[in-house]
């Protein structure tokens, strides 16, 4: 008989089990053997139950947590339980899946024991112990700060570590306690720490570390500057316009996402003068970095330079024409509309009023600000200009009552043998200069309305006594010293350099009068005697067609000795679009051939060049911002620019400022587009546009104030100059005023402050 192979296997199994085999037919045998094989005959003990998880992942407070406990052996499914210790608040164990999930609300370093039980008839149990660590989170506010040396500021921790945070500081310029000091070593959540910045400038890191977990930290980058102040027009007496002690602003931090408008402070009139900055002044028992702003409403403001305090309330505010500052009853700033035909020709050059126009100057040694006001008693049409010495701490007159400006000078321009200073006609547009204990002031005109002259007067700084006077065009009139708002430059020997506007030039005449210096660059001694001059060959044509040589300011440049090349240079240029580089030790007199270098700049110049790291930066009317490199070996500027901006700067061009570190890295050129300056000859009325460029390549625009909503400045003011100090850029404007009376707008002037954005 044939036997099925599978049946033989079952039969063999049945035999090995010693099962009874009687009375079985073939089908019954197969069934019985199959049942035997599937039950008692195949039974064996399950493998031992074991936990395969060896450790628990770490987590953080406030962050979703997930860990899975796993086991092997035994008889699934398993049941999990926590038999020792407690899970951090917010976490839970799923007894079926072994998953630990949730979001912890507390820090922990918990020792836990877990058990697992299987589902077998004889249940097995296993356990293991592990540490579960939940770290605290730490943040600090602010994330960055810019302060002056030895200045105190606060940093607030935001942490869920109940033990608080430890504080430390580090930096390349410090070790140990030279990195600054803290008011406390440990603080709790929300409790500020007061950090005193070190006495060495640089960039430091102030770090908060979780007490519970030393690996959880947050930090603030602190840029500490030793800039003593921006106390004069374009930063220094050479008029370089460079702040080389800037640590917070660099080509990486000035971007559309990290830099922008921080706040704006409304003032009572348009701001034509450059804002000035002084660190660490104690006012009303508190220490502040202070920004000083003068308005055309004859008001001087002192604001905290770093914060608007929620309301932008000034630290102090002074009217320069009230009784305590020398004003008379009924005196006001000059309303242009009322006196347009008397002070000017009706062109509306400065509207709606005239008060403080020229940039003040600050003496840090005596904490005094010098400023010139202009005012009128309307009922009698009596005009006044006064020099004030203002206490930086109080806003009060400091050394003596303000001085009413008056002067005479020999000359026939008034029809007599003497010319007389006329407060109504003379426009104090240029910035003030302070050198060797003397305050120097220069004047030009309102809209070329005669009679006016190019006056300069010196005053003793402590006493305000008049010490020197010059009229550079006493016989012919005109010849104003205005330089697009620029200030007289001063060299180390206290010689002054100014450029004059349109007027007749008769200095080369063999007969008197021969002391009228129209369209010339002058070198004056400290007592205001003209010692040298340079006058372009086409001076007569400049005067004839109103191409002032003196529409732009002057910048001094000093070089190391190199053969017979000049080492003391001065640059200047005007409306005809030519830039001159002159030897200050030999200005040369009349004729372009006497210039060390003459460059066709192409666009009319109405600003003062900024000089930094061997480059002169300037933008003419309607032209690009240009970088001209200076070759120290030849003492000459490049005839064509090494780089230019893509953006054009409409009339009047721009006077740029530069910021960098002392090692000439992170150079940024800051420039204002003031083209829509709102007065009658402006093409439109609109915000000033602040632009930032990589100083090494002006084709790289890092940022501008049109890029994001909320960055717009107030309406533009012609010739305004940005001030860069301590991580911020300050821009004066006319607020929302469009040229009408101050009462026609809610904010007739504004100081706009830009810097690194908050966290």
C-alpha positions, 0 to 999 in steps of 0.5 A, spaced: 500 500 500 502 507 498 503 511 504 502 519 504 509 522 506 505 527 510 501 522 514 508 518 515 510 524 519 504 525 523 504 518 525 512 518 527 510 524 531 504 520 534 509 515 536 513 519 539 508 522 544 505 515 545 498 516 544 493 511 543 492 508 536 487 503 536 480 503 532 483 509 527 481 510 520 486 514 516 482 520 516 482 520 524 489 518 525 491 524 521 486 529 525 488 526 532 496 527 530 495 534 528 491 536 534 497 533 538 502 537 534 498 543 535 497 542 543 501 539 548 506 536 544 509 543 541 508 546 548 515 550 551 516 556 556 516 563 553 523 567 553 525 571 559 522 578 559 527 584 559 527 591 558 531 594 552 530 601 553 537 603 557 536 611 558 531 616 557 532 622 552 533 629 555 528 634 554 526 642 556 521 646 559 516 648 554 518 643 549 514 637 547 517 631 550 517 624 547 520 617 549 518 610 548 519 604 553 521 598 549 521 590 552 523 583 549 521 576 551 515 574 555 508 574 552 505 580 549 502 585 550 505 588 555 503 593 561 507 599 563 507 602 570 512 607 574 514 604 581 518 609 583 519 617 583 515 622 579 514 624 572 515 632 571 509 636 571 506 635 564 509 628 562 505 622 563 506 614 561 502 610 557 501 604 560 499 600 554 504 603 549 510 605 554 510 612 551 512 618 555 509 624 552 507 631 554 510 638 555 514 639 562 512 645 565 518 644 570 525 643 570 527 636 573 533 631 574 528 625 576 530 618 578 525 613 576 523 606 576 519 603 571 516 596 571 513 592 565 509 586 566 507 581 560 500 577 558 503 570 559 499 565 564 505 565 569 506 573 568 513 575 568 515 582 570 521 586 569 524 593 571 529 598 570 531 605 573 533 611 569 534 619 570 530 623 566 532 630 565 528 636 563 532 642 562 530 649 564 529 654 558 533 661 558 533 667 554 535 675 556 532 681 554 535 685 550 539 681 546 544 686 544 546 693 547 550 699 545 553 703 551 559 707 553 565 705 557 563 704 564 556 705 563 551 701 567 545 698 563 540 692 565 539 685 562 533 681 564 533 674 564 526 670 562 527 663 565 523 657 568 528 655 572 526 656 579 533 656 581 535 662 577 541 664 572 548 665 573 551 671 570 558 672 567 561 676 561 567 675 556 570 678 551 577 679 547 579 685 551 578 682 558 579 677 563 576 676 569 573 682 572 576 687 567 570 684 563 565 688 567 561 687 573 554 685 575 550 687 581 548 680 583 551 673 581 545 670 581 538 673 579 531 670 578 526 670 572 524 677 571 529 680 575 534 685 572 541 684 573 545 691 572 551 690 568 557 695 569 561 695 562 568 695 562 573 701 561 575 698 555 572 699 548 570 693 544 564 687 544 563 683 550 558 677 551 554 677 557 551 670 559 545 668 563 546 660 565 541 656 568 543 654 575 540 647 574 543 646 567 550 649 566 549 647 558 542 652 558 544 659 556 542 665 553 547 671 552 547 679 550 552 682 545 554 688 548 558 693 544 562 698 548 564 705 545 569 709 547 567 715 543 567 721 547 562 725 543 559 727 537 560 735 539 561 738 532 559 738 525 561 732 521 565 729 527 571 733 528 575 739 526 578 736 520 570 735 518 572 728 516 565 725 518 567 719 521 566 715 527 571 710 528 569 708 535 563 704 533 562 697 535 555 695 534 553 697 527 557 693 522 556 690 515 552 684 518 548 687 523 545 693 518 540 689 514 533 689 513 531 684 518 536 687 524 536 694 523 531 699 523 527 705 526 527 705 533 523 711 535 521 718 533 521 724 538 517 730 536 519 737 536 517 744 535 520 746 529 524 743 523 531 741 525 536 744 520 542 743 525 546 736 525 544 733 532 550 732 537 551 726 542 554 726 548 555 720 553 554 719 560 551 725 563 548 726 569 541 729 569 536 729 574 540 724 578 540 719 572 546 718 567 544 718 560 547 718 553 544 725 551 542 727 544 542 735 543 537 738 538 536 745 536 530 747 532 528 753 527 523 755 533 529 757 537 528 751 542 534 747 544 532 739 546 536 734 550 533 727 549 535 720 552 539 718 546 538 711 547 530 710 549 524 714 548 522 712 555 515 711 552 513 718 551 520 721 548 519 726 554 526 731 553 531 731 559 530 738 558 527 743 553 529 751 553 527 756 549 533 760 547 529 767 546 525 767 553 527 772 558 532 767 562 536 766 555 536 774 553 530 774 549 525 780 550 518 781 550 514 779 544 520 776 541 519 770 536 523 766 531 522 769 525 516 767 521 518 767 514 511 769 510 511 775 514 518 777 513 519 774 506 521 781 502 525 784 508 530 778 509 530 775 503 527 775 496 521 771 497 523 764 494 521 761 501 528 757 502 527 756 509 520 755 511 516 756 515 520 760 520 527 761 522 531 760 528 537 756 529 540 754 522 547 752 523 549 746 527 552 748 535 558 746 538 560 743 544 565 744 549 566 737 553 571 740 558 566 745 561 559 741 559 557 747 555 553 748 548 554 754 544 549 756 539 546 762 535 539 764 535 535 768 530 529 772 532 524 778 531 519 782 535 514 783 529 511 789 531 517 793 530 521 788 525 527 788 530 531 782 529 536 779 533 542 774 533 545 771 539 550 767 541 548 762 547 553 758 552 548 753 554 549 748 560 549 741 558 546 739 564 540 744 565 539 748 559 540 754 562 545 760 560 552 758 563 557 763 563 553 770 562 547 772 559 547 771 552 551 776 547 547 780 542 551 779 536 554 786 533 560 787 529 563 792 524 569 792 519 572 797 514 569 797 507 565 801 503 559 796 501 554 800 506 556 806 502 560 809 508 567 807 510 564 801 515 560 795 514 555 793 519 553 786 521 545 786 519 541 781 523 536 781 519 539 779 512 545 775 515 543 767 515 547 763 520 547 757 516 554 754 517 556 750 523 560 753 529 567 751 530 570 751 537 578 751 537 583 754 542 578 757 547 574 761 541 568 760 538 568 761 531 561 763 527 560 764 519 554 768 516 552 768 509 545 770 506 537 769 505 536 768 498 542 773 496 538 779 499 542 785 499 546 787 503 549 781 506 557 779 506 561 773 508 562 775 516 566 771 521 566 773 528 570 769 534 568 769 541 572 767 547 568 761 549 568 762 557 566 769 557 563 770 550 567 777 549 568 778 542 575 777 540 576 777 532 572 779 526 573 779 519 568 781 513 571 777 506 567 782 502 567 788 505 567 793 499 562 789 494 557 785 498 555 778 497 561 773 499 557 769 504 560 763 508 555 758 508 558 751 505 552 747 504 551 747 512 558 745 513 563 748 518 570 752 518 575 746 518 581 748 523 588 745 523 593 743 529 595 750 528 588 753 529 588 756 522 581 756 519 579 754 512 572 756 509 570 757 502 566 763 500 560 764 495 559 769 489 562 775 490 567 780 486 574 778 487 579 784 487 585 781 491 590 781 485 588 788 484 594 793 485 590 798 488 585 798 493 580 795 494 583 789 494 581 785 500 574 782 497 575 774 496 569 772 492 569 764 490 575 763 494 578 758 499 581 762 505 586 760 510 585 764 516 589 765 522 586 764 529 585 772 529 581 771 523 586 774 518 586 772 511 593 769 510 592 765 504 587 763 499 586 759 492 581 762 487 579 758 481 581 761 474 573 762 472 571 766 478 568 771 474 564 767 471 562 763 477 560 770 480 556 772 473 552 765 473 551 764 480 556 758 480 558 759 488 565 756 489 563 756 496 557 752 495 560 745 498 564 745 505 572 743 506 575 737 509 582 737 511 587 731 510 594 730 513 599 725 510 606 722 512 612 725 508 613 723 501 618 726 497 616 733 495 609 732 495 604 736 500 602 733 506 597 738 509 591 738 504 584 741 503 579 739 499 573 743 496 568 744 490 562 748 488 556 748 483 560 748 477 562 740 479 569 741 480 573 738 486 579 741 488 585 738 492 590 744 495 596 744 499 594 748 505 601 750 506 601 753 499 594 755 497 597 758 491 592 764 489 588 765 483 588 760 478 587 753 477 594 751 475 596 753 482 591 747 485 595 741 487 589 737 483 583 739 480 577 733 478 571 734 474 566 731 479 561 732 474 555 734 479 554 740 483 557 740 490 553 742 496 556 738 501 562 736 505 566 730 503 567 724 509 574 722 509 575 715 512 581 709 511 584 713 505 577 715 501 573 721 500 566 720 500 561 725 497 555 725 492 554 731 488 547 734 486 543 729 482 549 724 482 551 717 485 555 717 492 562 716 490 568 714 493 575 717 491 581 713 493 587 717 496 594 715 493 599 717 499 605 716 495 602 721 490 598 725 495 592 725 489 585 723 489 583 718 484 581 721 478 575 716 477 571 713 483 573 706 486 566 705 487 559 708 486 552 707 489 547 705 484 542 710 487 542 717 485 542 723 490 537 729 487 539 736 489 542 738 493 546 731 493 549 729 500 554 730 506 555 723 508 558 720 515 562 714 516 562 709 522 567 703 523 571 700 528 578 703 530 582 698 525 578 700 519 574 694 519 566 694 518 566 701 515 559 703 513 557 710 509 551 713 511 547 718 507 541 722 507 537 723 500 533 730 502 531 731 495 524 732 497 525 737 502 518 741 502 520 748 500 518 752 494 524 750 490 523 742 492 520 738 486 516 734 492 515 734 499 516 727 502 520 723 507 528 723 508 531 717 506 537 714 510 541 709 506 547 705 508 553 702 504 559 698 505 564 703 505 569 698 501 564 698 495 558 703 494 555 698 489 553 694 495 547 698 499 546 694 506 540 698 508 535 703 506 529 706 510 524 705 504 525 697 505 520 696 511 513 699 513 515 703 519 522 706 517 520 712 514 523 718 517 520 725 517 519 730 511 526 732 509 530 738 510 535 740 505 542 739 507 541 735 513 546 730 516 546 724 519 549 723 526 552 716 528 554 714 535 553 708 539 549 703 535 544 709 533 543 713 527 540 720 528 536 724 523 533 731 523 527 732 519 521 737 519 516 731 522 509 731 518 510 739 516 509 740 509 512 747 509 506 751 512 506 754 518 508 750 524 501 750 527 499 746 520 501 740 522 501 735 528 509 735 528 513 741 525 519 737 527 522 730 529 528 727 531 528 720 528 532 714 531 535 708 528 538 702 530 539 695 531 532 692 532 529 689 539 529 681 540 
